[in-house]
């Protein structure tokens, strides 16, 4: 496999040990914007710590969020980061004292590795796309996910799980004698880009599209290619909605999440007054409506709600409003990087001492980037958790770690949903005896089985029944409280 190595360096006025110590503190010890190092979030410099870094794609280019974790470090000298988004690779940061110009300081040397997939991703950002048609013996399916943008935080393991599902299907003989192939496209957490990529997938010969994207992006996909008749599957939690017969929304629904969560919180006597916060698009609109219904069912009261644009990083105004309210529970439907920023800022404000929090989209990856301390005690409700005790989940864990290693991101409902969507799609193709068209769509309306999250079954129109588990964030992960 070809590997490309990129090397960059910059000089700082800090000594090497102090520059090393500032890793993860954005703007930290040097007091202001600077090089790559200073735009990094990391709670602790230790192996296993989650890292998010904002890096520009060339001078004057867009800034992307790189997500990974520390795999090794030598105090004061070197930090190694393995990352999974937007491409899989490794960064090595070397810290060396440098007084060559007569002034105290140090030099930071950054070495980045790109494999073939990473190089293809970089080239695509510059307009060089691989639009080759599938080979004759291939059954091609598209995966639309968010390698960039705010949703990249929750989508971080989705491609890995898709490829594991493909390996399993092909090991079982493929589909109608053809090898299953998944092609991955990035919507950049942008509905307009999602529509463009959806059309490209149809042009590239994809027989179905699985989406691990926001509801706004999936709706853009539906509008762009819903009329083609190919199956469109939203494998992650969503607020539901109408659509053509070939549109399937299989993830958790917010009403089921909130009803499960409120049952537990009512027993904990957290208080009657609730405050809602979310992003200003269809997902949070639906989640807020569902939350009001579930809260009303337990005799609670919603005192206020806040909607912010997707991509918000400063929640000071929202937190001020929360401070002035007398709410005792906050329900967040913020997604990805927005949820990370909000929960960290809320924790720093001290509000968490007064308010319990229910986060509807805090999966394992998002929890890691919020951090153990800031995420501690937050409630969530999902159909799947990384630590779920099922035989199928244990088998999935073994395959995942064997393929992607100890430092790969944790599994979550949002990534495992992609795995299940591809397996269920493959089952529908096999049972229909067709390679596409209305026969496969009809078969998809009746799919089900025992999967890593437990038993799932299609429930019309175009939804999936599943058990919802309530869990609370603890250091290192989630403690499942019940269903």
Secondary structure, DSSP 8 states (H G I E B T S, - for coil): ---EEEEEEEEESS-HHHHHHTTTSTTTTTTS--SGGGGEE-S-SSTT-EEEEEEESSTT--EEEEEEEEEEEETTTEEEEEEEESS-EEEEEEEEE--TTSS--EEEEEEEEE-HHHHHHHHHHTT--------TTEEEEEEEE-SSSGGGGTTTTHHHHHHHHHHHHHHTT-BTTBEEEEEEEE-TT-HHHHHHHHHHHHHTT-SEEEEES-HHHHHHHHHHHGGG--EEEE-S--------TTEEE-S--HHHHHHHHHHHHHHTT--SEEEEEEESSHHHHHHHHHHHHHHHHTT-EEEEEEEE-TT----HHHHHHHHHS--SEEEE---HHHHHHHHHHHHHHTGGGT-EEEETT--HHHHHHH-HHHHTT-EEEES--TT---HHHHHHHHHHHHHH-TTS----HHHHHHHHHHHHHHHHHHHHTSSSSHHHHHHHTT-EEEETTEEEEEETTTEEE---EEEEEETTEEEEEE-
